[in-house]
Amino acid sequence: MPVIQSDVEPRLTARPERKLATRFGLAFFISQLGWAIPGSASGILLQQLSADVAGDEKVLVYATAGTIGAIVSSLAAVLWGLLSDRLHLRYGTRVPLIIGGSILAGLSIAGTAFVDSPTGIILAVALYQLGLGAMTGSFSAVMADYVDSALLGRVSAAAGMGVLLGQMIGGVVGGALVENVQLGFLIVSWTLPAGALIAVSLLRRLRNQVPASVISDELQLAAASEAPASTGRRRSWIIGDASFWWIFAGRALFFLALYMATQYMLFIATDYLGLATADAGRVVGGVSIVFALAAAVFIVIAGPLSDRFKRRKPFVGGASVVLAIAVIPMLAAPSVQSLVLFMVLAGAGFGVYIAVDQALMIDALPSTSSKARDLGILGIATTLPGVFAPAAAGIVVTLIGYSGLFAAVGVIALIAGACMLGVRRLR
C-alpha cells in the first residue's frame, strides 16, 4: 500500500508483525487452496468430459471452453473489481462479492456434473470464471486493504503456497476420479465456498487487529480520490503509470515463457527426447513433482527475504533470469536429466515469482480507490498467456523445432526480467 506505507511501518514491532503475518498468511493460504483444488481437478475432469460428450471433437470443445473462459475471466476481473471497490468505499467491505463469487463458481463446477453437451461445457466454464473472478479479485484487494507493506512478502508467499498445494491436491483428486467425472465435479465443488467462508471469518477477526488509523486513513484517501476535483472535472480513468504497465508486461511475458514450455511437456518428452508414450507419461509426472517441490522451497525462502530487505524488483527480475538460464541444459544436451534440471530451475524461478509478485503488484497500485480493478487488470497478465502460449509454442515448434522453442522461452524470460528496469518508483 504505497500511499500509507511510511505511516504504517513504524507502528509494527517485531512480535506483532510476526503474529499478523502468520494469521494473515493462514487466511490467504486457505482462500487460495480453496479455489486451486477444484481449479486443477476440474481441468483434468473437463478433458475427460469433453471426450465423453464430443468424441473426436474433444480438443476443439475443450480449447473453445478454455478460450471463452479466459476472455470472461479477464473482463470479469475488471468489472467485478469496479464493483468491489465501490462496495469497499461505501460500506467498508468486499465480503458479498467474495462469498457470492465463491458460491457461483462452486455451483458451476457442481453443475458441470450434469452437463451432456458441448454448449453446456462452455457455459459452465464461463460461469465458473465469472464467479471465480469476483472472489479472487476481491481477495487480492483485501490483501492490499489491510496487509502492511512490511508483511506483504510473507503473506504473498503463503497465498502462493496455497495455490501450489491446491494444484497438487487437485491434480491427484482429478486423476483418481477421471473415470467418474460426475462424482469428481461434485466432490471438489464445495472447497470453493468452504475456503472462502473460512478465510473471511479469519479476516474479520484480523481486521480488528489492524491499527484503526490505517483503515480510516485509507478510506479517507479513497474518498478524496473518488470525489471530483474543485474545477468540476470528473476524475481520470487513465489506469496506472509507467511502472504499473512495466509490471504488467513483465508478468505477461514471464507466464508466457513458462507456459510455452510446461504446456508442451508430453510432446517434448516424446518428440524431442524420443521417449515412448508410456515412458514419457512417467517422466512428465515425475518432473511435475520436481517442479512443485522446487517452487515450494523457494516460495518459503523468497517471501520473507523480500520483506526483510524491503526489495521486490530484484526477486521478480531474478526469477525471470533463472527461468531463462533453465533452458540452457535443454539446448546444450537434450535428455531426461536435462529436463529434470530445467524443471528444478523453472520451479525455483516460479516459486520466487509467485512469492513476491503479488506484493510488487500491490506496492505498484496507483490509487487507493480502485485496488480491485487495478489488480484485476494485472491479473489479465496471467490469464491471457495461458490462452496464447499453446498457439505460440505450436508455431515456434512447427517452424524451428523444439530447440527453437526453448530458445524462445529463454529470450522471452530475459525480456520479462528486463521489464523490471522500467519500474522506477519501486524497489
C-alpha positions in Angstrom: 0.0 0.0 0.0 2.3 2.7 -1.2 0.1 5.6 -0.1 0.3 4.8 3.5 3.5 2.8 3.7 5.5 5.4 5.6 2.8 5.8 8.2 2.3 2.1 8.8 5.8 0.6 9.1 6.8 2.4 12.3 3.7 1.1 14.1 4.7 -2.6 13.7 7.0 -4.1 16.3 8.7 -7.5 15.6 6.4 -9.8 17.6 3.0 -8.3 16.5 4.4 -8.2 13.0 5.2 -12.0 13.1 1.8 -12.8 14.5 -0.1 -10.7 11.9 2.0 -12.2 9.1 1.2 -15.7 10.3 -2.5 -15.1 10.7 -3.0 -13.1 7.5 -0.9 -15.7 5.7 -3.1 -18.5 7.0 -6.3 -16.7 5.8 -4.9 -16.2 2.3 -3.4 -19.7 2.2 -6.9 -21.1 2.9 -8.6 -18.9 0.3 -6.1 -19.8 -2.4 -6.2 -23.5 -1.5 -10.0 -23.4 -1.7 -10.1 -22.5 -5.3 -6.9 -24.1 -6.6 -8.1 -27.6 -5.7 -11.2 -27.5 -7.9 -9.4 -25.4 -10.5 -6.7 -28.1 -11.0 -9.0 -31.1 -10.7 -11.6 -29.6 -13.0 -9.0 -29.2 -15.7 -8.4 -32.9 -15.8 -12.1 -33.9 -15.3 -13.2 -31.4 -18.0 -10.9 -33.0 -20.6 -12.5 -36.4 -19.9 -16.0 -34.9 -20.0 -15.2 -33.3 -23.4 -14.1 -36.7 -24.7 -17.3 -38.3 -23.4 -19.6 -35.6 -24.8 -17.8 -34.6 -28.0 -15.8 -37.6 -29.1 -13.4 -36.7 -31.9 -14.2 -33.0 -31.4 -12.9 -33.1 -27.8 -9.9 -30.9 -28.3 -11.9 -28.3 -30.1 -14.6 -28.2 -27.4 -12.0 -28.1 -24.6 -9.9 -25.4 -26.3 -13.1 -23.3 -27.1 -14.3 -23.6 -23.5 -10.8 -22.5 -22.2 -10.6 -19.6 -24.6 -14.1 -18.2 -23.8 -13.4 -18.8 -20.1 -10.2 -16.8 -20.3 -12.0 -13.9 -22.0 -14.8 -14.0 -19.4 -12.2 -14.1 -16.6 -10.3 -11.1 -18.0 -13.5 -9.0 -18.4 -14.9 -10.2 -15.0 -11.8 -9.3 -13.2 -12.1 -5.6 -14.2 -15.9 -5.3 -13.9 -16.1 -7.1 -10.6 -13.1 -5.1 -9.5 -15.0 -1.8 -10.1 -18.0 -3.1 -8.1 -15.7 -4.4 -5.3 -14.0 -1.0 -5.0 -17.4 0.7 -4.8 -18.6 -1.7 -2.1 -15.4 -1.1 -0.1 -15.6 2.6 -0.4 -19.2 2.9 0.6 -19.7 0.1 3.0 -16.1 -0.9 4.0 -16.5 -4.5 2.8 -15.8 -6.7 -0.1 -17.4 -9.8 1.5 -20.6 -10.0 -0.6 -18.6 -10.5 -3.8 -16.2 -12.9 -2.1 -18.9 -15.2 -0.8 -21.3 -14.7 -3.8 -18.5 -15.3 -6.3 -17.4 -18.5 -4.5 -20.9 -19.8 -4.4 -21.4 -19.1 -8.1 -18.1 -20.8 -9.0 -18.8 -23.8 -6.8 -22.3 -24.3 -8.2 -20.9 -24.0 -11.7 -18.4 -26.8 -11.0 -21.1 -28.9 -9.4 -23.5 -28.3 -12.3 -20.8 -29.5 -14.8 -21.5 -33.0 -13.4 -24.9 -32.9 -15.2 -23.7 -31.4 -18.5 -24.2 -33.5 -21.6 -23.4 -31.2 -24.5 -20.5 -29.0 -25.8 -22.6 -25.9 -25.2 -23.2 -26.9 -21.6 -19.5 -27.4 -21.0 -18.7 -23.9 -22.5 -21.4 -22.3 -20.4 -20.3 -24.0 -17.2 -16.7 -22.9 -17.7 -17.8 -19.3 -18.4 -20.0 -19.2 -15.3 -17.2 -20.7 -13.2 -14.7 -18.0 -14.4 -17.3 -15.3 -13.8 -17.7 -16.3 -10.1 -14.0 -17.0 -9.6 -13.1 -13.5 -10.9 -15.4 -11.9 -8.3 -13.9 -14.0 -5.4 -10.2 -13.9 -6.2 -10.2 -10.3 -7.3 -11.8 -9.1 -4.1 -9.5 -11.3 -2.0 -6.5 -9.8 -3.7 -7.8 -6.3 -2.9 -8.4 -7.3 0.7 -4.7 -8.1 0.9 -3.9 -4.6 -0.4 -6.5 -3.1 2.0 -5.2 -4.5 5.3 -1.8 -6.1 5.0 1.0 -3.7 5.8 3.7 -3.4 3.2 6.3 -4.8 5.6 4.3 -8.1 5.7 3.3 -8.4 2.0 6.2 -10.7 1.0 5.3 -13.3 3.7 1.6 -13.1 3.2 2.0 -13.3 -0.6 4.3 -16.3 -0.2 1.6 -18.0 1.9 -1.0 -17.3 -0.7 1.3 -18.7 -3.4 1.9 -21.9 -1.3 -1.9 -22.3 -1.2 -2.1 -22.2 -5.0 0.8 -24.6 -5.4 -0.5 -27.1 -2.8 -4.1 -26.8 -4.2 -2.9 -27.6 -7.7 -1.0 -30.7 -6.5 -4.0 -31.9 -4.5 -6.4 -31.1 -7.3 -4.2 -33.0 -9.8 -4.3 -36.1 -7.6 -8.0 -35.9 -7.0 -8.8 -35.3 -10.7 -6.6 -38.1 -11.8 -8.1 -40.5 -9.2 -11.7 -39.7 -10.3 -11.1 -39.3 -14.1 -13.3 -42.4 -14.7 -16.2 -41.0 -12.7 -16.2 -37.3 -13.7 -19.7 -36.6 -12.3 -18.6 -37.7 -8.8 -15.3 -35.8 -9.2 -17.0 -32.5 -10.0 -19.4 -32.8 -7.1 -16.6 -33.7 -4.6 -14.3 -30.7 -5.5 -17.0 -28.1 -5.9 -17.6 -27.5 -2.2 -14.0 -26.4 -1.4 -14.5 -23.1 -3.1 -17.3 -21.7 -0.8 -15.8 -23.5 2.2 -12.4 -21.9 1.7 -13.9 -18.5 1.2 -16.1 -18.7 4.3 -13.2 -19.8 6.5 -10.9 -17.2 5.1 -13.5 -14.4 5.5 -14.1 -15.5 9.1 -10.4 -15.3 9.9 -10.0 -11.9 8.1 -13.0 -10.4 10.0 -11.2 -11.2 13.3 -7.9 -10.0 12.0 -9.3 -6.7 10.8 -9.7 -5.7 14.4 -6.0 -6.1 15.0 -5.0 -3.7 12.2 -4.4 -0.2 13.6 -7.7 1.8 13.2 -5.8 4.8 11.8 -4.6 2.7 8.9 -8.1 1.8 7.9 -9.6 5.2 8.4 -6.7 7.0 6.7 -7.1 4.7 3.7 -10.8 5.2 3.4 -10.4 9.0 3.7 -7.8 8.9 0.9 -10.1 6.7 -1.2 -13.0 9.0 -0.7 -10.8 12.0 -1.6 -9.6 10.4 -4.8 -13.2 9.4 -5.7 -14.5 12.9 -5.3 -14.5 15.2 -8.3 -11.9 18.0 -8.4 -12.8 21.5 -7.4 -12.7 22.5 -11.1 -15.8 20.3 -11.7 -13.8 17.9 -13.9 -14.5 14.2 -13.5 -11.7 12.0 -12.2 -9.4 10.5 -14.8 -10.0 6.9 -15.9 -6.4 6.5 -17.1 -5.1 3.5 -15.3 -1.7 3.4 -13.7 1.6 4.9 -14.7 4.7 3.6 -16.5 5.7 1.4 -13.6 2.3 -0.2 -13.4 2.4 -1.2 -17.1 6.0 -2.4 -16.9 4.9 -4.8 -14.2 2.0 -5.9 -16.4 4.3 -6.5 -19.3 6.9 -8.4 -17.2 4.2 -10.6 -15.7 2.6 -11.4 -19.0 6.0 -12.3 -20.6 7.1 -14.4 -17.6 4.0 -16.6 -17.7 4.0 -16.8 -21.5 7.6 -18.2 -21.4 6.7 -20.6 -18.6 3.5 -21.9 -20.2 5.1 -22.3 -23.6 7.4 -24.9 -22.1 5.3 -26.6 -19.4 2.1 -27.0 -21.5 4.1 -29.0 -24.1 5.8 -31.3 -21.6 4.4 -34.6 -23.1 5.3 -33.6 -26.6 8.8 -32.5 -25.5 9.3 -35.9 -23.9 8.1 -37.9 -26.9 9.2 -35.8 -29.9 12.3 -34.0 -28.6 13.7 -36.6 -26.2 12.4 -39.6 -28.2 10.7 -41.4 -25.3 7.9 -43.9 -25.8 4.4 -42.6 -24.8 4.3 -44.7 -21.6 7.8 -43.7 -20.5 7.1 -40.1 -21.4 4.0 -40.2 -19.2 6.1 -41.4 -16.2 8.8 -38.8 -16.9 6.3 -35.9 -17.1 4.6 -37.0 -13.9 8.0 -37.1 -12.1 9.3 -33.8 -13.3 6.0 -32.2 -12.4 6.6 -33.2 -8.8 10.1 -31.9 -9.0 8.8 -28.6 -10.3 6.3 -28.3 -7.5 8.8 -29.2 -4.8 11.4 -26.6 -6.1 8.7 -24.0 -6.2 7.5 -24.8 -2.7 11.0 -24.4 -1.3 11.6 -21.1 -3.0 8.2 -19.7 -2.1 9.1 -20.2 1.6 12.5 -18.5 1.1 11.7 -15.6 -1.2 8.7 -14.1 0.5 10.2 -13.4 3.9 13.5 -12.3 2.3 11.7 -9.7 0.2 10.2 -8.3 3.4 13.5 -8.3 5.2 15.4 -6.5 2.5 12.4 -4.3 1.6 13.0 -5.1 -2.1 10.7 -6.7 -4.7 12.1 -6.0 -8.1 15.4 -8.0 -7.7 13.4 -11.1 -6.8 10.9 -10.7 -9.6 13.5 -9.8 -12.2 15.9 -12.5 -10.9 13.1 -15.2 -11.2 12.8 -14.4 -14.9 16.6 -14.7 -15.3 16.5 -18.1 -13.6 13.8 -19.2 -16.0 16.0 -18.1 -18.9 19.0 -20.0 -17.5 16.9 -23.1 -17.1 16.6 -23.6 -20.9 20.4 -24.0 -21.3 20.6 -27.7 -20.5 17.8 -28.5 -22.9 19.5 -26.6 -25.6 23.0 -27.9 -24.9 22.3 -31.6 -24.3 18.6 -32.7 -24.5 18.0 -35.6 -22.2 15.8 -36.7 -19.3 18.4 -35.4 -16.9 18.4 -32.1 -18.7 14.6 -32.0 -18.4 14.8 -32.6 -14.7 17.3 -29.8 -14.3 15.1 -27.5 -16.4 12.1 -28.2 -14.2 14.2 -27.7 -11.0 15.3 -24.3 -12.2 12.0 -23.3 -13.7 10.2 -24.4 -10.4 12.7 -22.3 -8.4 12.0 -19.2 -10.6 8.3 -19.8 -10.5 8.4 -20.1 -6.7 10.3 -16.9 -6.2 8.0 -15.1 -8.7 4.7 -16.0 -7.2 6.0 -15.4 -3.7 6.9 -11.8 -4.4 5.0 -10.8 -7.5 1.7 -10.2 -5.6 3.5 -7.9 -3.1 5.1 -6.0 -6.0 1.7 -5.6 -7.7 0.1 -4.2 -4.5 3.0 -1.8 -4.0 2.5 -0.6 -7.6 -1.2 0.2 -7.2 -1.7 3.8 -8.4 -4.8 4.6 -6.4 -6.4 3.6 -3.1 -9.9 3.8 -4.6 -9.5 1.2 -7.3 -7.4 -1.6 -5.9 -9.6 -4.5 -7.1 -10.0 -3.0 -10.6 -6.3 -2.4 -11.0 -5.3 -5.8 -9.6 -7.9 -7.4 -12.0 -6.1 -5.7 -14.9 -2.7 -7.0 -13.6 -4.4 -10.5 -13.3 -5.1 -10.4 -17.0 -1.3 -10.7 -17.5 -1.6 -14.2 -16.0 -4.8 -15.3 -17.7 -4.1 -14.4 -21.4 -0.7 -16.1 -21.6 -2.4 -19.3 -20.8 -4.6 -18.9 -23.9 -1.9 -17.8 -26.3 1.0 -20.0 -25.1 -0.1 -23.2 -26.8 -0.6 -21.5 -30.1 2.7 -19.5 -29.8 4.6 -22.7 -28.9 3.0 -24.6 -31.7 4.1 -22.0 -34.3 7.7 -22.0 -33.0 7.9 -25.8 -32.9 6.5 -26.1 -36.4 8.9 -23.5 -37.8 12.2 -24.2 -36.0 11.6 -27.3 -33.7 11.8 -27.9 -30.0 15.3 -26.4 -29.7 13.8 -23.2 -31.1 11.0 -23.4 -28.5 13.5 -23.5 -25.6 15.5 -20.7 -27.2 12.3 -18.6 -27.5 11.4 -19.4 -23.9 14.8 -18.1 -22.8 14.6 -14.9 -24.8 11.1 -14.1 -23.6 12.0 -14.7 -20.0 15.0 -12.4 -20.3 12.8 -9.6 -21.7 10.4 -10.2 -18.8 13.2 -9.7 -16.4 14.3 -6.5 -18.3 10.9 -5.1 -17.8 11.7 -4.6 -14.1 14.3 -1.9 -15.2 11.3 0.2 -16.3 9.8 0.1 -12.8 11.3 3.3 -11.4 9.2 4.3 -8.4 9.5 0.9 -6.5 12.4 -1.0 -5.1 
